[in-house]
Amino acid sequence: MSFATDMLAKAQTAYSDALPLHVSQMRDRRGQTHDIDALRRQVEYWQQQVDIETAKASGNNPRKPFQVVL
């Protein structure tokens, strides 16, 4: 496994663990909450990194070069 694959797995686990804790305030008691949006962005970022690594390993260039037209 690559670093990006490991980080994606960790981000996905953190995201799924945080979902049930997101809404947790009742009267004067407040539970632990997480920033779900930040976790979701981490999952999306690491998924992109894994996709790039996978494309490079298969010989495809995931980032197409831009062309300058004069």
C-alpha positions as CSV (number, residue, x, y, z in Angstrom):
1,M,0.0,0.0,0.0
2,S,1.1,3.5,-0.7
3,F,1.0,6.5,1.7
4,A,-2.0,7.9,-0.1
5,T,-3.9,4.6,0.1
6,D,-3.1,4.4,3.9
7,M,-4.2,8.0,4.4
8,L,-7.4,7.4,2.4
9,A,-8.3,4.5,4.6
10,K,-7.6,6.5,7.7
11,A,-9.7,9.5,6.4
12,Q,-12.6,7.1,5.5
13,T,-12.5,5.5,8.9
14,A,-12.5,8.9,10.7
15,Y,-15.4,10.1,8.6
16,S,-17.5,7.0,9.2
17,D,-16.7,7.1,12.9
18,A,-17.7,10.8,13.1
19,L,-21.0,10.6,11.4
20,P,-23.1,9.4,14.4
21,L,-21.4,12.0,16.6
22,H,-22.1,15.0,14.4
23,V,-25.5,15.9,16.0
24,S,-25.2,15.4,19.7
25,Q,-26.6,18.2,21.7
26,M,-29.6,17.8,24.0
27,R,-30.7,20.5,26.5
28,D,-27.7,21.2,28.7
29,R,-25.6,18.2,27.7
30,R,-23.3,18.4,24.7
31,G,-21.5,15.5,23.2
32,Q,-18.4,15.4,21.1
33,T,-18.8,16.7,17.6
34,H,-16.5,16.6,14.5
35,D,-16.2,18.8,11.5
36,I,-17.8,16.5,9.0
37,D,-17.1,18.8,6.1
38,A,-13.3,18.9,6.8
39,L,-13.3,15.1,7.1
40,R,-15.2,14.8,3.8
41,R,-12.6,17.1,2.1
42,Q,-9.8,14.9,3.4
43,V,-11.5,11.8,2.0
44,E,-12.0,13.5,-1.4
45,Y,-8.3,14.7,-1.4
46,W,-6.8,11.3,-0.6
47,Q,-9.1,9.6,-3.1
48,Q,-7.8,11.9,-5.8
49,Q,-4.2,11.1,-4.8
50,V,-4.9,7.3,-5.0
51,D,-6.6,7.8,-8.4
52,I,-3.5,9.7,-9.6
53,E,-1.2,6.9,-8.4
54,T,-3.4,4.2,-10.0
55,A,-3.5,6.1,-13.3
56,K,0.3,6.6,-13.3
57,A,0.9,2.9,-12.5
58,S,-1.3,1.9,-15.4
59,G,0.6,4.2,-17.8
60,N,-2.1,6.9,-18.1
61,N,-1.4,10.5,-17.3
62,P,-4.2,11.7,-15.0
63,R,-3.2,15.3,-15.5
64,K,-3.4,16.3,-19.1
65,P,-0.8,18.9,-20.2
66,F,-2.2,22.2,-21.3
67,Q,-1.6,23.6,-24.7
68,V,-0.6,27.2,-25.3
69,V,-2.2,28.6,-28.5
70,L,-0.7,31.8,-29.9
